[in-house]
Amino acid sequence: MAIWPVGYSGDHRNIAKNEGRVFKFDLETLSFAEETMEDRVKNLIDRLYCGDQLEVKEYKGLVEGYTQENAAYAREKAVKVRKRWYGNKIFIRGLIELTNICRNDCYYCGIRHSNKNVSRYRLTKEEVMESCREGYALGFRTFVLQGGEDGYFTDVVMTDLLRGIKREYPKVAITLSIGERSKESYQRLFDAGADRFLLRHETAKKEHYQHLHPEQMSFERRLECLRELKEIGFYVGCGFMVGSPGQTVESLAMDLKLIENLQPQMCGIGPFIPQKDTPFRNEKAGSADFTCYLLSLIRLICPKNLLPSTTALSTIDDFGREKGILAGANVVMPNLSPFAVRSKYTLYDKKVFSGSESAQELAKLKERMCRIGYEIVEDRGDMSSVKEEE
């Protein structure tokens, strides 16, 4: 049944309203019909697909309007957009977890400073280089160096490490995810060869940020860091946990609007998973399916985004990695850290790091992606500037 807004003339926002009620004109019955919630949500999804920007209240409508049917509709549109820019290519990143030592005490994180039950470690330069050598031989062309905010990794240490990697592998991309630093520090890291920087904003609502972090951590500084990273020239990644304690429909809508405004090259989201040694140990985990719905929306908001299907999705759902790809993601990050430390990087409980989540089992991951119609490629996986499909 063809249904178009009243007076439709190419502007899908031209609809009839009467005291808050919205009507559409049915071309088959030649009569007016009141617009349903499903209609409104699909209309918003269509607007994103067409490149429109939305208001926070409209993003709120998308969050509130989550249903299996609407998720399927968003997924269909997101996959079209992803294929338009990347075809069926899936990019891989080799994840190297530098250190589980952290100065911060985030209430949701298993490696928080005050957790006395963590077996702490930090990798040496040679251990990192050996992981890169192994990863390169396996076909990885991007390395992600991730870790807590460990004071050992000064600018001197990090720039030496970055130059060492780029000297041996000049054409690889290096992504850092090592937290908040000064703008001057970020500039030194960029000049030494770092290409990308992941820094989850965690939430776009200040009150929610304060609920998730101790008072010495600044919401304003987190957002300022993201702006500084963009100004320097990094590929920038933000992101948040889905279902984190204190999260609301409004805060999620604000997250989506922040992503729209920032237009990051990367965006990492995954379901919140509680960790047994944190204040949020008894909180409910987030939903894999709702996370995938948000992945689809983010793909529509940022069509060319390098969007990962995260380890957290695989942890909470055995088919989570595939669900993320089928929702519009185009990046996976198998673990390339030394086996001896993988179980120590306990951001959340039951984090998977073996099987197809392990870089050494890349063949298994390729097979799983092939089963759903996608191909892992040996590539840096930079943001596309040329459409593959019209």
C-alpha positions, -999 to 999 in steps of 0.1 A, spaced: 0 0 0 15 33 -11 12 60 16 25 95 11 23 125 34 -4 150 26 6 174 -1 38 154 -8 60 172 -34 94 158 -27 96 170 9 88 140 31 83 164 61 53 180 45 25 163 64 -9 173 77 -13 179 115 -44 185 136 -40 192 173 -9 170 175 -23 143 154 -6 135 121 -23 122 90 -11 107 57 -29 103 24 -34 67 11 -30 67 -27 -48 34 -30 -80 43 -10 -77 81 -18 -84 88 19 -66 102 49 -52 79 76 -38 88 109 0 82 111 10 54 134 41 52 156 56 27 131 50 53 103 67 80 123 97 60 131 101 47 95 97 83 83 126 94 106 147 64 94 140 75 58 151 110 66 184 98 79 188 76 48 183 107 27 210 126 46 188 148 68 198 160 102 174 154 131 166 172 163 172 157 197 134 151 201 133 132 168 162 110 179 143 105 211 114 92 189 137 68 172 150 54 205 114 51 219 102 36 187 125 6 189 107 -26 178 118 -57 159 100 -44 128 116 -9 130 150 -25 137 147 -46 106 137 -15 85 167 4 99 190 -25 93 179 -28 56 186 9 50 219 7 69 232 -22 49 223 -4 17 244 26 28 273 5 40 274 -15 7 272 18 -13 305 28 2 323 -4 11 305 -33 -7 309 -65 12 343 -57 26 351 -61 63 382 -45 77 402 -61 105 422 -44 132 447 -62 154 439 -52 190 470 -50 213 461 -43 249 491 -23 262 484 -21 299 456 -27 324 471 -1 348 448 29 350 448 61 371 410 65 367 383 49 388 354 47 364 325 29 381 318 5 353 353 -6 344 371 -38 357 406 -23 355 396 8 375 423 21 398 408 9 431 402 -27 420 426 -47 441 417 -80 424 433 -73 391 466 -88 382 483 -58 367 506 -58 337 521 -35 310 537 -47 278 573 -39 269 582 -23 235 595 -56 223 563 -74 233 543 -48 213 566 -51 183 564 -89 184 526 -87 184 528 -63 154 551 -87 135 528 -116 141 498 -96 131 514 -83 99 522 -118 89 486 -128 95 473 -100 72 466 -71 96 473 -37 83 459 -17 112 471 -21 148 450 -7 177 471 1 208 446 2 237 451 5 274 443 22 307 457 57 315 490 43 327 515 70 336 544 49 324 534 55 288 547 91 286 551 109 253 587 98 252 578 61 256 548 63 232 565 83 204 595 58 205 570 29 202 551 46 174 582 54 154 594 18 159 562 4 144 562 28 115 598 22 108 592 -15 104 558 -12 88 555 23 72 522 16 54 502 3 83 477 25 102 480 29 140 450 36 162 455 46 198 430 42 226 448 54 256 425 80 271 427 117 279 460 136 274 469 173 267 465 186 232 503 190 230 506 153 239 481 143 212 501 164 187 533 146 195 517 112 191 502 123 157 536 136 146 552 103 156 529 83 133 496 77 151 468 79 125 436 74 145 424 79 181 395 62 198 381 80 228 346 70 239 326 100 250 305 75 271 275 98 272 265 132 259 246 141 290 266 156 318 245 142 347 249 107 332 286 112 328 288 121 365 268 90 374 294 68 356 326 85 368 342 99 400 340 137 404 376 143 394 368 133 359 354 161 337 326 157 312 337 190 295 373 178 292 362 146 276 344 165 248 372 190 245 397 161 239 376 149 210 375 184 195 413 187 199 419 153 183 399 164 152 417 197 150 451 179 149 440 157 121 434 123 136 407 99 124 386 103 156 364 77 172 338 83 199 312 59 214 292 48 244 279 17 262 243 7 254 223 1 286 248 16 310 235 24 345 215 57 345 211 58 307 178 72 295 159 77 262 170 113 264 207 106 270 207 82 241 190 107 218 217 132 229 244 106 221 230 103 185 229 140 181 265 144 193 276 118 168 257 137 141 274 169 150 309 155 155 308 133 124 336 110 137 354 87 113 349 58 138 322 51 164 325 23 190 294 11 208 287 -21 226 263 -34 252 271 -26 288 283 -57 306 288 -56 344 321 -65 360 321 -83 394 346 -59 411 329 -26 403 301 -6 419 278 -16 390 284 -53 395 247 -60 400 234 -39 372 216 -54 342 236 -59 310 226 -41 279 208 -57 249 227 -70 219 196 -65 196 191 -29 208 228 -22 203 225 -34 167 195 -11 162 217 18 173 245 6 150 221 8 121 211 43 130 247 54 134 255 40 99 227 62 86 239 92 105 276 87 94 274 68 61 312 63 56 319 56 93 344 28 101 320 11 125 331 -19 145 311 -49 156 326 -51 190 339 -78 213 312 -69 238 286 -79 213 303 -113 208 305 -117 246 268 -111 253 256 -130 222 273 -160 204 261 -146 171 268 -110 182 297 -103 158 276 -114 128 246 -94 141 267 -63 142 279 -67 107 244 -74 94 232 -42 112 257 -21 92 291 -24 109 322 -30 87 351 -35 112 361 -63 135 390 -62 160 404 -96 168 427 -98 198 464 -97 190 477 -92 226 501 -118 240 481 -148 253 496 -144 288 478 -111 294 445 -114 275 426 -127 305 439 -98 326 423 -71 305 390 -75 323 370 -44 314 339 -66 319 331 -101 329 334 -131 306 352 -110 279 359 -133 250 394 -134 235 398 -169 220 383 -187 190 373 -162 162 380 -133 186 417 -143 185 439 -129 157 455 -163 155 422 -178 145 416 -154 117 406 -182 93 376 -190 116 366 -154 115 369 -152 78 347 -183 75 320 -169 98 320 -136 78 318 -156 45 287 -175 58 268 -142 60 280 -129 27 310 -107 37 347 -108 29 376 -99 52 402 -80 33 439 -73 38 437 -35 40 443 -5 62 406 1 60 406 39 56 374 58 52 361 54 17 359 84 -6 345 65 -36 312 48 -38 314 11 -47 277 7 -55 251 32 -67 
